[in-house]
Amino acid sequence: MKTAKKYSKIIAHLSTLISLFVLSGMFAYLWYSYYIDNMLFDTFKNKGNILVVIIYAVLLYTFSHIYGAYKIGYLRITEIIYSQFLSIFITNVISYCQVMLICRHLMGPLPMIILTGADFIVASLWAWWMNKLYFKIHSPRDILIVYGKSGKATLDTFIHKLNSRPEKFHVSESVSLETGLENVLNRVDHFRSIVIYDVKTETRNKILKFCFEQSKRVYVTPKISDIIMRGADTIDLFDTPLLLCKNDGISYEQRFIKRSIDIIISGVLLLLLSPIMLITAIAIKLYDGGPVFFRQDRCTIGGKVFSICKFRSMIVDAEKDGKSIPATDNDPRITPLGKFLRKTRIDELPQLFNILQGDMSIVGPRPERVEHVKKYCREVPEFKYRLKVKGGLTGYAQIAGRYNTTPYDKIRLDLIYIENYSLLLDLKLIFKTIKIMFMKESTEGFENKNKNDKVNDELKQLDSNGIIPITKRIS
């Protein structure tokens, strides 16, 4: 096992290549045994046939990489299988369209459907076997959490998140910096894996250097300044290293390209989805006779206020007094039709008009209500940093976070997007949005958050009473 652990990354890469080779080989078999015989013109030479298979392999690898289909040990097995299915499905749909263009006539979809089913079985077996092998090689890491004074209030919530992956993490102990740095370093010396949670920069750097010397694995929750530094350019003008933080959000050239893509994508989607939007509008009107659309003031780039447009999913006058009432799971204000619209994300489609008008972008920080922005800025002054770019229909915080993600975590996620912006990142996030659309956790309501908070309060109480030693805490 020690030898296997040493070469685990090589094993994982070889296994990925074998999986890719097998799935591409299955497509190659279908292409050579069925589709070539159905060409109207026999002008496609052998090199062309090989190119078709190579394009299939590149597409499959690209989508698998985007959706994390090869992230064995990082994602849950169910999410890996789901990612495999999405990657295979999208690749096969594109390949089917490519086949029809090459063959120059409409081809029956049955062979491709059979291939998709077979691919999914093979990929699922591969994911199950690799996941089992990974956790046989890598046992859960015993972790020490080092936390600062400001992190004490949210420590149990953080531990709850780590404990949700028992196959990967085992929180053995937590130690507060209030006990003194010397004591903390003494405890660190007894562990191979450390989590530095919400610790001031100066002290954190001392712990990091100590862990670096001892070759210990360290997980760190980043500060806002760390994320800004991540997007810095390295300047090699002198023999003294320089890091340049431009701090201007997205450049003019990037904004021009981004806006062009927004216009093209929103325009095309509005044309393609117009029948669905028309049927939805009629259904809402017939259900209770109320307005079809729901409008609400939101903040976008530079604090500019605009009116966001959605299909109405709640009863008329759901917020009579104008006060913000966040939606919860099983909210009685949500109509039966509204539940379906929210679950399928159809209620979000009218925002394509906001994008076409220029108030929003396809990808960007989710625009918040005006009163929420003011509230969050009071709690987390850095929250206003996310207003350096246009609000988006989807964004990094929506994909990596949850509906009830805290304001501080939202700004950290959104800043990662802003500081690492690229056209490729936008395309990646657009495809990743397809993945999370059908994941329940992404729409977890505030009721779930309150439940989690209640559970964490109970855990804290049990821990303090010494009934259940969830984690050894030194403070």
C-alpha positions in Angstrom: 0.0 0.0 0.0 2.9 2.4 0.7 4.3 1.8 -2.8 0.8 2.3 -4.3 0.4 5.5 -2.3 3.7 6.7 -3.6 2.7 6.2 -7.2 -1.1 6.9 -6.8 -1.0 10.0 -9.1 0.7 8.0 -11.8 -1.9 5.2 -11.3 -4.7 7.7 -11.5 -3.4 9.3 -14.7 -2.9 5.9 -16.4 -6.4 4.8 -15.3 -7.8 8.0 -16.8 -6.0 7.4 -20.1 -7.3 3.8 -20.2 -10.8 4.9 -19.6 -10.5 7.6 -22.3 -9.0 5.0 -24.7 -11.8 2.4 -24.1 -14.6 4.9 -24.5 -13.0 6.4 -27.6 -12.5 2.9 -28.9 -16.2 2.1 -28.5 -17.0 5.2 -30.6 -14.4 4.2 -33.2 -16.0 0.7 -33.4 -19.5 2.4 -34.0 -18.0 4.8 -36.6 -16.1 2.1 -38.6 -18.8 -0.6 -38.3 -21.9 1.5 -39.0 -21.5 5.1 -39.9 -18.9 4.7 -42.7 -21.2 2.4 -44.6 -24.0 5.0 -44.5 -22.1 7.8 -46.1 -23.6 9.1 -49.3 -20.2 9.9 -50.8 -17.2 7.7 -50.4 -14.7 10.5 -50.2 -13.7 10.3 -46.5 -10.2 8.9 -46.4 -8.6 6.9 -43.6 -6.8 9.9 -42.1 -10.2 11.6 -41.9 -11.7 8.6 -40.0 -8.8 8.8 -37.5 -9.4 12.5 -37.1 -13.1 11.9 -36.2 -12.1 9.5 -33.4 -9.4 11.9 -32.2 -11.9 14.8 -32.1 -14.3 12.5 -30.1 -11.5 11.8 -27.6 -10.6 15.5 -27.2 -14.2 16.4 -26.6 -14.7 13.7 -24.1 -11.6 14.6 -22.2 -12.5 18.3 -22.3 -16.0 17.9 -20.8 -14.8 15.3 -18.3 -12.1 17.8 -17.2 -14.7 20.6 -16.9 -17.2 18.6 -14.9 -14.5 16.9 -12.7 -15.3 13.4 -13.9 -11.8 12.3 -13.2 -11.5 13.9 -9.7 -11.4 10.6 -7.8 -10.9 11.2 -4.1 -12.0 14.8 -4.3 -15.7 14.5 -5.3 -18.2 12.0 -4.0 -18.7 8.8 -6.0 -22.3 9.9 -7.0 -21.0 13.2 -8.3 -18.2 11.6 -10.3 -20.7 9.2 -11.9 -23.1 12.1 -12.6 -20.2 14.1 -14.1 -19.2 11.1 -16.3 -22.8 10.8 -17.6 -22.9 14.6 -18.4 -19.6 14.4 -20.2 -20.5 11.4 -22.2 -24.0 12.7 -23.0 -22.8 16.1 -24.3 -19.9 14.6 -26.2 -22.2 12.0 -27.9 -24.7 14.7 -28.8 -22.0 16.8 -30.5 -20.5 13.8 -32.2 -24.0 12.7 -33.5 -24.4 16.2 -35.1 -20.9 15.8 -36.5 -21.7 12.4 -37.9 -24.8 13.8 -39.7 -22.8 16.6 -41.2 -20.2 14.2 -42.5 -22.6 11.6 -43.8 -24.7 14.4 -45.3 -28.1 13.0 -44.3 -30.2 12.3 -41.2 -29.0 9.3 -39.4 -31.0 7.1 -37.0 -30.1 8.0 -33.4 -30.5 4.4 -32.0 -26.8 3.4 -32.5 -25.6 6.5 -30.7 -28.2 6.0 -27.9 -26.9 2.4 -27.4 -23.3 3.7 -27.4 -24.3 6.3 -24.7 -25.8 3.6 -22.5 -22.8 1.3 -22.9 -20.4 4.2 -22.3 -22.3 5.1 -19.1 -22.0 1.5 -17.8 -18.3 1.4 -18.5 -17.6 4.8 -17.0 -19.7 4.0 -13.9 -17.7 0.8 -13.3 -14.5 2.6 -13.8 -15.5 5.4 -11.3 -16.7 2.8 -8.8 -13.5 0.7 -9.1 -11.1 3.8 -9.0 -13.0 5.3 -6.0 -12.7 2.0 -4.1 -9.0 1.7 -5.0 -8.3 5.4 -4.0 -9.7 5.1 -0.5 -8.0 1.7 -0.1 -4.7 3.4 -0.7 -5.6 6.7 1.0 -7.1 6.3 4.5 -8.9 9.4 6.0 -6.4 12.0 7.1 -6.3 12.8 10.9 -6.5 16.5 10.9 -5.7 19.2 13.5 -7.6 22.5 13.1 -5.8 25.6 14.2 -8.2 28.5 14.6 -8.1 32.1 15.6 -10.3 34.2 17.8 -12.5 35.3 14.9 -13.0 31.8 13.7 -14.3 30.4 17.0 -17.9 31.4 16.2 -18.1 29.5 13.0 -15.7 26.6 13.9 -18.4 24.0 14.4 -20.0 24.8 11.1 -16.6 24.3 9.4 -16.0 21.0 11.3 -19.5 19.9 10.2 -18.5 20.5 6.5 -15.3 18.5 7.0 -17.1 15.7 8.7 -19.5 15.4 5.8 -16.7 13.7 4.0 -15.7 11.0 6.5 -14.0 8.9 3.8 -11.5 11.8 3.3 -11.2 13.8 6.5 -11.2 12.9 10.2 -11.0 15.9 12.5 -9.0 14.6 15.5 -8.4 17.8 17.4 -8.8 21.5 17.3 -6.6 24.0 19.0 -7.1 27.8 19.6 -4.3 30.3 19.1 -5.5 31.8 22.4 -3.5 29.0 24.1 -0.3 30.5 22.7 1.7 29.9 19.5 4.2 27.7 21.3 1.5 25.3 22.4 -0.1 25.4 18.9 3.2 24.5 17.2 3.7 21.7 19.7 0.3 20.2 18.7 1.0 20.8 15.0 4.2 18.6 15.4 2.0 15.6 16.2 -0.1 15.7 12.9 0.7 15.2 9.2 -2.3 17.3 8.0 -3.2 20.7 9.4 -6.1 23.1 8.7 -5.4 26.8 9.4 -8.8 28.3 9.9 -9.4 32.0 10.1 -6.0 33.0 11.5 -4.4 36.4 11.3 -1.8 36.7 8.5 1.3 37.3 10.7 0.6 34.2 12.9 -0.6 32.1 10.0 2.7 32.7 8.1 4.7 31.5 11.1 2.6 28.3 11.2 2.9 27.9 7.4 6.7 28.2 7.6 6.9 25.7 10.4 4.8 23.2 8.4 6.9 23.8 5.3 10.0 22.9 7.2 8.3 19.7 8.5 6.8 18.8 5.1 3.3 18.8 6.5 0.2 19.0 4.4 -1.6 22.3 5.1 -5.1 23.4 4.2 -5.7 27.2 4.5 -8.9 29.3 4.4 -7.8 32.3 2.4 -8.2 36.0 3.4 -9.5 38.5 0.8 -5.9 39.8 0.3 -4.7 36.3 -0.5 -7.2 36.0 -3.3 -6.2 39.4 -4.7 -2.5 38.3 -4.6 -3.4 35.1 -6.5 -4.4 37.1 -9.5 -1.1 39.1 -9.5 1.4 39.2 -12.3 5.1 38.3 -11.6 7.5 41.1 -12.6 11.1 40.2 -13.3 12.6 43.7 -13.8 15.0 43.5 -10.8 16.7 40.8 -8.7 14.0 41.6 -6.1 10.7 39.7 -6.9 7.7 42.0 -7.6 4.1 41.0 -7.8 1.7 43.4 -9.7 -1.9 43.5 -8.6 -3.7 45.6 -11.2 -6.9 45.7 -9.2 -9.0 47.1 -12.1 -11.3 44.1 -12.5 -11.7 43.0 -16.1 -9.7 44.9 -18.8 -11.4 46.9 -21.6 -10.5 44.3 -24.2 -11.9 41.5 -22.0 -15.1 43.5 -21.4 -15.5 44.0 -25.2 -15.2 40.3 -25.9 -17.4 39.4 -22.9 -20.1 41.8 -24.1 -20.0 40.4 -27.6 -20.4 36.9 -26.3 -23.2 38.0 -24.0 -25.2 39.5 -27.0 -24.6 36.4 -29.2 -25.5 33.8 -26.5 -28.5 35.6 -25.1 -29.9 36.4 -28.6 -29.6 32.8 -29.7 -31.0 31.4 -26.5 -34.0 33.8 -26.6 -34.8 32.5 -30.1 -34.4 28.8 -29.2 -36.2 29.1 -25.9 -39.0 31.4 -26.9 -41.6 28.6 -27.3 -40.8 27.4 -23.7 -41.0 31.0 -22.4 -44.3 31.6 -24.2 -45.9 28.4 -22.7 -44.6 29.4 -19.3 -46.1 32.9 -19.6 -49.5 31.5 -20.6 -49.4 28.9 -17.7 -48.6 31.6 -15.1 -51.4 33.8 -16.4 -53.9 30.9 -16.5 -53.0 29.7 -13.0 -54.0 32.8 -11.0 -54.4 35.7 -13.4 -51.5 37.6 -11.8 -48.6 39.2 -13.6 -46.3 36.9 -15.6 -43.0 38.6 -14.6 -41.5 39.4 -11.3 -39.2 42.4 -11.1 -36.9 43.4 -8.4 -34.1 46.0 -7.9 -30.6 44.5 -7.9 -27.1 45.9 -7.8 -24.6 45.4 -10.6 -21.2 46.9 -11.7 -20.2 50.0 -9.8 -23.3 49.8 -7.6 -25.6 50.6 -10.5 -29.2 49.5 -9.7 -31.3 47.8 -12.4 -34.6 45.8 -12.4 -34.0 42.1 -12.7 -36.7 40.1 -14.6 -37.9 36.6 -13.7 -41.0 34.5 -14.3 -43.2 34.9 -11.2 -43.0 31.7 -9.0 -44.7 33.0 -5.9 -48.2 34.2 -5.1 -49.1 37.8 -6.0 -47.8 40.3 -3.4 -45.6 37.8 -1.7 -43.8 40.7 -0.1 -46.6 43.1 0.5 -44.8 45.5 2.8 -41.7 45.5 0.5 -39.5 43.9 3.1 -37.1 41.2 2.0 -38.3 37.7 3.0 -35.8 35.1 1.8 -37.3 31.9 0.3 -37.2 28.8 2.4 -37.6 25.1 1.5 -41.4 24.4 1.2 -42.1 28.1 1.3 -46.0 28.4 1.3 -45.7 31.5 -0.9 -44.3 29.5 -3.8 -47.1 28.2 -6.1 -47.2 24.6 -7.3 -46.3 25.9 -10.8 -43.6 28.0 -9.2 -42.0 25.0 -7.6 -41.6 23.4 -11.0 -40.2 26.6 -12.6 -37.7 26.9 -9.8 -36.7 23.3 -9.9 -36.1 23.4 -13.7 -34.6 27.0 -13.5 -37.2 28.1 -16.1 -38.0 31.1 -13.8 -34.5 32.5 -14.6 -34.9 32.6 -18.4 -36.3 36.2 -18.6 -32.9 37.4 -17.3 -31.7 36.8 -20.9 -33.4 40.1 -21.7 -31.4 41.8 -18.9 -28.2 40.4 -20.5 -29.2 41.5 -24.0 -29.9 45.0 -22.6 -26.4 45.1 -21.0 -27.5 45.2 -17.3 -26.1 41.7 -16.7 -23.7 39.2 -18.2 -24.0 35.5 -18.7 -21.2 34.9 -16.1 -20.5 37.1 -13.1 -21.2 37.6 -9.4 -24.9 37.0 -8.8 -26.6 40.5 -8.5 -27.9 41.0 -5.0 -30.9 43.0 -3.7 -30.0 46.6 -2.9 -30.9 46.2 0.8 -28.8 43.0 0.9 -25.8 44.8 -0.6 -26.0 47.5 2.1 -26.4 44.9 4.9 -23.6 42.7 3.7 -21.2 45.7 3.2 -21.8 46.7 6.8 -21.0 43.1 7.9 -18.2 42.5 5.4 -16.8 45.8 4.0 -15.0 43.9 1.2 -18.4 42.8 -0.2 -18.4 45.8 -2.5 -15.4 44.4 -4.3 -17.6 42.1 -6.3 -19.2 45.2 -7.9 -16.1 45.6 -10.1 -17.8 43.5 -12.7 -21.3 43.1 -14.0 -23.7 40.8 -12.2 -24.3 37.4 -14.0 -26.9 34.8 -14.6 -24.4 32.3 -13.3 -21.1 32.7 -11.5 -18.3 31.0 -9.6 -20.1 31.5 -6.2 -23.2 29.8 -7.6 -21.3 26.8 -8.9 -18.9 26.3 -6.0 -21.2 27.6 -3.2 -24.7 27.1 -2.1 -27.9 29.2 -2.0 -27.2 30.0 1.7 -23.4 30.6 1.4 -22.3 33.3 3.8 -21.5 36.8 2.5 -17.8 36.4 3.4 -17.6 33.1 1.5 -19.5 34.7 -1.4 -17.0 37.5 -1.8 -14.1 35.1 -1.6 -15.5 32.9 -4.4 -16.5 35.9 -6.5 -13.1 37.5 -6.1 -11.5 34.2 -7.3 -13.5 34.6 -10.5 -12.6 38.4 -10.9 -8.9 37.9 -10.2 -8.6 34.9 -12.5 -10.9 36.0 -15.3 -10.5 34.6 -18.8 -12.7 33.7 -21.7 -11.9 30.1 -21.1 -13.0 30.4 -17.4 -16.3 31.9 -18.6 -16.9 29.0 -21.0 -15.9 26.5 -18.3 -18.4 28.0 -15.8 -21.2 28.0 -18.4 -20.8 24.3 -18.9 -20.5 23.7 -15.2 -23.8 25.5 -14.7 -25.5 22.7 -16.6 -24.1 20.3 -14.1 -25.4 22.1 -11.0 -28.8 22.8 -12.5 -30.0 19.3 -11.3 -28.1 19.1 -8.1 -30.3 19.7 -5.0 -27.5 21.1 -2.9 -27.2 24.1 -5.2 -30.7 25.3 -4.3 -30.6 24.6 -0.6 -32.8 27.1 1.0 -32.5 29.2 4.2 -34.5 26.6 6.1 -31.7 24.1 5.6 -29.2 26.7 6.8 -31.2 27.2 9.9 -31.4 23.5 10.4 -27.6 23.2 10.1 -27.1 26.1 12.5 -29.4 24.3 15.0 -27.5 21.1 14.6 -24.2 22.9 15.1 -25.6 24.6 18.2 -26.6 21.3 19.6 -23.2 19.8 18.8 -21.5 22.7 20.6 -23.7 22.2 23.6 -23.1 18.4 23.7 -19.4 19.0 23.3 -19.2 21.6 26.0 -21.1 19.3 28.4 -18.6 16.5 27.6 -21.4 14.1 26.4 -20.0 13.5 22.9 -16.3 14.3 22.2 -16.9 15.4 18.6 -13.4 17.0 18.6 -10.8 17.5 21.3 -10.7 21.2 21.8 -7.9 22.9 23.5 -8.8 26.5 24.4 
